[in-house]
């Protein structure tokens, strides 16, 4: 055993060798020494346990190669780019929507440069970081002002904390939603320090239910769009327009949490209809909140639009500073919103809308190319087919609506072979993420953005 221990090189020998100096030039002295020390400690443990040298001590080049491999791995970002072939376009676990090129450029410019984030160039004095967004939102929605925070849950929290702390908020029982990660509207209300007053039943709520619940401690009436589920059958609900009229009668504001939210007519694009922010503003709702990274097609953000006086109170609340967005997100969000000034080009410019509106003919052509690329890689254990599929928007938007799609399916006699293939796909330079159903792997073309890059990877990997 002592003979084996004597074969372990010293740290000084390693860092003074030509290969060691080259590594220090690339990664720095401290990192190389730390990694070399770790490998040497591991070698001692293996010798102690197995009375054998580890493979990386078989020759000097192998040891330096191991050090370089470990240091390179430490430099690599753990959040990898993947190809989304799940059929869910806005996949929460895969980062939701993709940014437009304009949004990427705006964000990159903000990263590389100082920007006039809270500075009015013309006036030469400090301004508010939401001003650019607020002016743009006013133009797009007809709202008087806007406030931006880091996601829609934060938007709801800020509205509740600002206007309802220590008071009551009336919500239909059928709208007490739970969003991803087990975050629930009642829990957010509790954190905001207000009391939830449930009215109606799970499937039916009437205007009189709200009216009967109003008292001197009511802060406002709240409407929550059930974007991630749908109650069907014997149902009844109260519209924002009706709540606004009731609110005027009792001098109570109305807020609406749209969740996903849309600034364009989805039905006009051949997609299932989704409530539009402009409609709620026109109905007289005092505050409307929605997400930036879902149907809007931009970065993660929570946007609140509404009456100028109410927005000013939100901006003045201490929580706003905690929940505010940085220059990168605000730049990307502004660039995204500016696309809506040119509605005829939305599908071309916004990746989310482009993916959702692809024709079946386009998807069929892509499926045939993908099948050909896979056929050249896979052995006879696997059966490839092109099949009709059902995709979905995702991230809670229109959960019961399916989008016709096309997929390449892969089946095998042994399910274990499919699991092996799944691991192979995940080990590719840019992993392929698929879905499993009916004992097949489904590669749905509706949700994959960089299709040409996918085909190229399959050719060369």
C-alpha positions in Angstrom: 0.0 0.0 0.0 2.9 2.4 0.8 4.1 1.8 -2.7 0.8 3.0 -4.1 0.8 6.1 -1.8 4.3 7.1 -3.1 2.9 7.2 -6.6 0.6 10.1 -5.7 2.2 13.3 -7.0 2.6 16.4 -4.8 0.7 19.6 -5.4 3.9 21.5 -6.1 4.9 19.0 -8.8 1.5 19.2 -10.5 1.3 23.0 -10.6 4.9 23.4 -11.8 4.5 20.9 -14.6 3.9 22.5 -18.1 0.3 21.1 -18.1 -0.3 22.5 -14.6 1.0 26.0 -15.6 -1.3 25.9 -18.7 -4.3 25.1 -16.4 -3.4 27.9 -14.1 -3.3 30.3 -17.0 -6.8 29.1 -18.0 -8.5 28.7 -14.6 -6.4 30.5 -12.1 -4.0 29.2 -9.3 -6.5 28.8 -6.5 -9.0 26.8 -8.5 -6.3 24.4 -10.0 -4.8 23.8 -6.5 -8.2 23.2 -5.0 -9.2 20.7 -7.6 -5.8 18.9 -7.6 -6.0 18.6 -3.8 -9.5 17.1 -4.0 -8.4 14.5 -6.6 -5.3 13.6 -4.5 -7.5 13.2 -1.4 -9.9 11.0 -3.4 -6.9 8.9 -4.5 -5.8 8.4 -1.0 -9.2 7.2 0.1 -9.4 4.8 -2.9 -6.0 3.3 -2.1 -7.1 2.9 1.5 -10.3 1.1 0.6 -9.4 -0.9 -2.5 -5.6 -1.1 -2.5 -5.5 0.2 -6.0 -4.8 3.4 -7.9 -7.7 5.4 -9.4 -7.7 5.5 -13.2 -6.8 9.2 -13.3 -3.4 8.3 -11.8 -2.6 5.8 -14.5 -0.5 8.5 -16.2 0.2 12.2 -15.7 -1.8 13.3 -18.7 -4.9 11.5 -17.4 -4.6 13.4 -14.1 -4.3 16.8 -15.8 -7.2 15.8 -18.1 -9.3 15.0 -15.0 -8.5 18.3 -13.4 -9.4 20.2 -16.6 -12.6 18.3 -17.0 -13.7 19.1 -13.4 -12.8 22.8 -13.7 -14.6 23.1 -17.0 -17.7 21.5 -15.5 -17.6 24.0 -12.6 -17.7 26.8 -15.2 -20.7 25.4 -17.0 -24.1 26.9 -16.2 -26.3 24.3 -14.6 -29.5 25.7 -16.2 -29.3 24.1 -19.7 -31.0 25.0 -22.9 -33.4 22.2 -23.9 -35.6 21.4 -26.9 -39.2 21.4 -25.8 -41.1 18.6 -27.6 -43.7 18.1 -24.8 -46.5 19.8 -26.7 -46.9 22.4 -24.0 -45.8 25.7 -25.5 -45.7 27.7 -22.2 -44.1 25.0 -20.1 -43.6 26.3 -16.6 -40.8 23.8 -15.8 -39.0 24.7 -19.0 -39.0 28.4 -18.6 -42.4 29.4 -20.2 -42.4 31.8 -23.1 -39.4 32.6 -25.3 -38.5 36.3 -25.8 -38.6 38.1 -29.1 -35.4 39.2 -30.7 -36.2 42.8 -29.9 -36.6 41.9 -26.2 -33.3 39.9 -26.2 -31.5 42.9 -27.7 -33.1 45.3 -25.3 -32.1 43.1 -22.3 -28.6 42.6 -23.7 -28.1 46.4 -24.1 -29.3 46.9 -20.5 -26.8 44.3 -19.3 -23.9 45.9 -21.1 -24.6 49.6 -20.5 -25.9 52.0 -18.0 -29.5 52.9 -18.8 -31.9 55.7 -17.9 -33.8 53.5 -15.6 -34.9 56.1 -13.0 -33.7 59.1 -14.9 -35.6 61.6 -17.1 -33.1 62.5 -19.8 -35.0 65.5 -21.0 -35.7 67.0 -17.6 -32.3 65.9 -16.2 -33.7 64.6 -13.0 -34.8 61.4 -11.3 -38.0 59.7 -12.5 -39.8 56.4 -11.7 -38.6 53.1 -13.2 -42.1 52.1 -14.3 -42.7 55.3 -16.3 -41.8 53.9 -19.7 -44.0 50.9 -19.2 -46.9 52.9 -17.7 -47.0 55.3 -20.7 -46.9 52.3 -23.1 -49.6 50.3 -21.2 -51.9 53.4 -21.2 -51.6 53.5 -25.0 -52.2 49.8 -25.4 -55.0 49.2 -22.9 -56.7 52.6 -22.2 -55.7 52.2 -18.5 -54.6 55.4 -16.7 -51.4 54.0 -15.3 -49.4 50.8 -14.6 -47.2 49.2 -12.0 -44.7 46.3 -12.6 -43.5 43.7 -10.2 -41.7 40.4 -10.5 -44.7 38.1 -11.2 -48.5 38.0 -11.0 -48.6 36.5 -7.6 -46.5 39.4 -6.4 -49.0 41.7 -8.1 -51.9 40.2 -6.2 -50.0 40.4 -2.9 -49.2 44.1 -3.5 -52.8 45.0 -4.3 -54.1 43.1 -1.2 -51.4 44.6 1.1 -52.0 48.1 -0.1 -55.8 48.3 0.0 -57.0 45.5 2.2 -54.7 45.0 5.2 -56.8 44.4 8.3 -60.0 44.4 6.1 -62.2 41.9 4.2 -62.0 40.9 0.6 -65.0 39.3 -1.1 -64.3 36.5 -3.6 -66.4 33.8 -5.2 -65.8 30.4 -3.7 -65.4 29.0 -7.3 -62.5 31.4 -7.9 -60.2 30.5 -4.9 -57.6 29.1 -7.3 -54.3 27.3 -6.5 -51.5 28.2 -8.9 -48.3 26.3 -9.5 -46.2 25.3 -6.6 -49.2 25.1 -4.2 -49.6 28.9 -4.0 -53.2 29.6 -3.2 -55.2 32.8 -3.3 -56.3 32.4 0.4 -52.7 32.0 1.4 -51.7 35.1 -0.4 -54.5 37.0 1.4 -53.3 35.7 4.7 -49.8 37.0 4.0 -51.2 40.3 3.0 -53.0 40.6 6.3 -56.5 40.7 5.0 -59.5 38.4 5.6 -61.0 36.3 2.9 -64.8 36.3 2.6 -66.0 33.5 0.4 -69.4 33.9 -1.3 -71.5 31.6 -3.4 -70.8 27.9 -4.0 -68.1 26.1 -6.0 -70.2 26.1 -9.2 -72.7 29.0 -8.7 -72.2 32.5 -7.5 -74.8 35.4 -7.9 -74.6 39.1 -7.5 -76.7 39.0 -4.4 -74.0 36.8 -2.7 -71.6 39.7 -3.0 -74.2 42.2 -2.0 -75.1 40.3 1.2 -71.4 40.0 2.2 -70.6 43.7 2.0 -70.1 45.5 5.3 -68.2 48.5 6.7 -65.0 46.5 6.8 -65.0 45.4 3.1 -62.0 46.6 1.3 -63.0 45.7 -2.3 -64.6 43.1 -4.5 -62.2 40.7 -6.2 -62.6 38.7 -9.4 -60.1 35.9 -10.1 -59.9 34.4 -13.6 -59.8 30.6 -13.2 -57.2 30.3 -15.9 -55.8 26.9 -14.8 -59.1 25.0 -14.5 -62.7 25.3 -15.6 -66.0 24.5 -14.0 -68.6 23.2 -16.5 -72.2 22.2 -16.3 -74.7 23.8 -13.8 -72.8 27.0 -13.3 -73.3 30.8 -12.7 -70.8 33.6 -12.2 -70.8 37.3 -11.9 -69.1 39.4 -14.6 -66.7 42.3 -13.9 -69.2 44.7 -15.4 -71.8 43.6 -12.8 -69.3 43.9 -9.9 -68.3 47.4 -11.0 -71.9 48.5 -10.8 -72.2 47.0 -7.4 -69.0 48.6 -6.3 -70.2 52.0 -7.4 -73.3 51.5 -5.3 -71.2 50.9 -2.2 -68.2 53.0 -3.2 -66.0 49.9 -3.3 -63.2 49.3 -5.8 -63.1 46.1 -7.9 -59.9 44.3 -8.7 -59.4 41.5 -11.3 -56.6 38.9 -11.3 -56.5 37.7 -14.9 -53.5 35.3 -14.3 -52.3 34.7 -17.8 -53.8 37.8 -19.4 -53.8 38.7 -23.1 -53.4 42.0 -25.0 -54.6 40.5 -28.3 -57.7 38.8 -29.5 -56.7 35.1 -29.4 -59.8 34.1 -31.2 -58.8 36.3 -34.2 -55.6 34.3 -34.4 -57.5 31.0 -34.6 -56.9 30.2 -31.0 -59.4 29.7 -28.1 -60.6 33.0 -26.7 -59.0 34.4 -23.5 -60.1 37.4 -21.5 -58.3 40.6 -22.7 -56.9 43.2 -20.4 -58.4 46.0 -22.5 -61.9 44.5 -21.9 -61.5 44.6 -18.1 -60.2 48.2 -18.2 -63.1 49.3 -20.4 -65.6 47.6 -18.0 -64.4 50.0 -15.3 -62.3 47.6 -13.1 -60.1 49.7 -10.8 -57.1 47.4 -11.0 -56.3 44.5 -13.3 -53.2 42.2 -12.9 -51.7 39.7 -15.3 -48.4 38.0 -16.2 -45.7 39.1 -18.6 -44.3 35.6 -19.4 -47.4 33.8 -20.5 -49.7 34.8 -23.4 -48.1 38.3 -23.4 -44.9 36.6 -24.7 -42.3 38.4 -22.6 -40.2 38.1 -19.5 -41.4 37.0 -16.1 -43.3 40.0 -14.6 -46.5 40.9 -12.9 -48.3 43.9 -14.5 -51.0 45.9 -12.7 -53.0 48.4 -14.8 -55.8 50.7 -13.7 -56.8 53.9 -12.1 -54.0 56.4 -11.7 -54.8 57.2 -8.0 -54.8 53.5 -7.1 -51.6 52.8 -9.0 -49.9 55.7 -7.2 -50.8 54.0 -3.9 -49.3 50.7 -5.1 -46.1 52.5 -6.1 -45.8 54.1 -2.6 -46.2 50.9 -0.7 -42.9 49.6 0.9 -43.6 46.1 -0.7 -43.2 47.6 -4.2 -39.5 48.1 -3.6 -39.2 44.5 -2.5 -41.1 43.2 -5.5 -39.8 45.6 -8.2 -38.1 44.4 -11.4 -34.6 45.3 -12.5 -33.4 47.1 -15.6 -33.0 43.9 -17.7 -36.6 42.7 -17.1 -38.1 46.2 -17.6 -36.1 46.6 -20.9 -37.3 43.3 -22.2 -40.8 43.9 -21.1 -40.9 47.3 -22.8 -39.6 45.8 -26.0 -42.2 43.1 -25.8 -45.0 45.5 -25.3 -43.9 47.6 -28.2 -44.7 44.7 -30.5 -48.3 45.2 -29.7 -48.2 48.6 -31.3 -47.9 46.7 -34.6 -50.6 44.0 -34.3 -50.3 42.8 -37.9 -46.8 41.6 -37.1 -47.3 40.0 -33.7 -47.2 36.4 -35.0 -43.9 37.1 -36.8 -42.3 38.8 -33.9 -43.4 36.9 -30.8 -42.2 33.3 -30.5 -45.1 32.2 -28.3 -47.8 33.3 -30.8 -45.7 32.0 -33.7 -45.6 28.5 -32.2 -49.3 28.5 -31.2 -50.5 29.5 -34.7 -48.4 27.1 -36.8 -50.5 25.3 -39.4 -50.8 21.5 -39.4 -49.2 21.4 -42.8 -46.1 23.1 -41.4 -46.0 20.7 -38.4 -46.4 17.7 -40.8 -43.4 18.8 -42.8 -41.3 19.3 -39.6 -42.4 15.8 -38.4 -41.3 14.2 -41.6 -37.9 15.8 -41.3 -37.6 14.9 -37.6 -38.6 11.3 -38.3 -35.9 11.1 -41.0 -33.2 12.4 -38.7 -34.2 10.0 -35.9 -34.4 7.0 -38.3 -30.7 7.5 -39.1 -29.8 7.4 -35.4 -32.0 4.7 -33.9 -31.7 1.0 -34.2 -34.3 -1.7 -35.0 -35.6 -1.8 -31.4 -37.5 1.5 -32.1 -40.6 2.1 -34.2 -41.1 5.6 -35.5 -44.5 7.0 -36.6 -46.0 10.3 -37.4 -49.3 10.8 -35.5 -52.0 13.4 -34.7 -51.4 14.9 -31.3 -53.0 17.3 -28.9 -50.9 20.2 -27.7 -51.7 22.9 -25.1 -50.9 26.5 -24.4 -49.7 25.8 -20.8 -49.0 27.8 -17.7 -52.6 27.8 -16.7 -53.9 29.3 -19.9 -57.1 27.7 -21.3 -56.5 24.3 -19.5 -59.4 22.5 -21.1 -58.6 23.6 -24.7 -56.4 21.4 -26.8 -54.6 22.5 -29.9 -54.4 20.1 -32.9 -50.8 19.1 -33.5 -48.5 16.6 -35.1 -45.9 14.4 -33.3 -43.3 11.8 -34.0 -43.9 8.9 -31.7 -41.4 6.3 -30.7 -42.4 2.9 -29.4 -40.5 -0.2 -28.5 -41.3 -3.8 -27.5 -39.6 -3.2 -24.1 -40.5 -0.1 -22.1 -37.0 -0.2 -20.7 -35.6 0.6 -24.2 -37.7 3.8 -24.2 -36.3 4.8 -20.8 -32.8 4.2 -22.2 -33.6 6.4 -25.2 -35.0 9.1 -22.9 -31.7 9.2 -21.0 -29.8 9.3 -24.3 -31.9 12.3 -25.4 -31.3 14.0 -22.1 -27.5 13.5 -22.5 -27.4 15.3 -25.8 -25.6 18.7 -26.0 -29.0 20.3 -25.9 -31.3 17.8 -24.2 -34.6 16.8 -25.8 -37.6 16.8 -23.5 -40.5 14.7 -24.6 -43.8 13.4 -23.1 -44.9 9.8 -22.5 -48.4 8.5 -23.2 -50.0 5.3 -24.4 -46.6 3.5 -23.9 -44.9 5.8 -26.4 -42.6 8.7 -26.4 -44.2 11.7 -28.1 -42.1 14.4 -29.8 -44.7 17.1 -30.4 -43.7 19.6 -33.0 -46.0 22.4 -31.8 -43.8 23.4 -28.9 -40.3 23.2 -30.3 -38.9 26.6 -31.2 -35.4 26.1 -32.7 -36.4 23.3 -35.1 -33.4 23.7 -37.5 -31.0 23.6 -34.6 -32.7 20.4 -33.4 -32.3 18.7 -36.8 -28.6 19.8 -37.0 -27.9 18.4 -33.5 -29.4 15.1 -34.4 -27.2 14.9 -37.5 -23.9 15.6 -35.8 -24.3 14.3 -32.3 
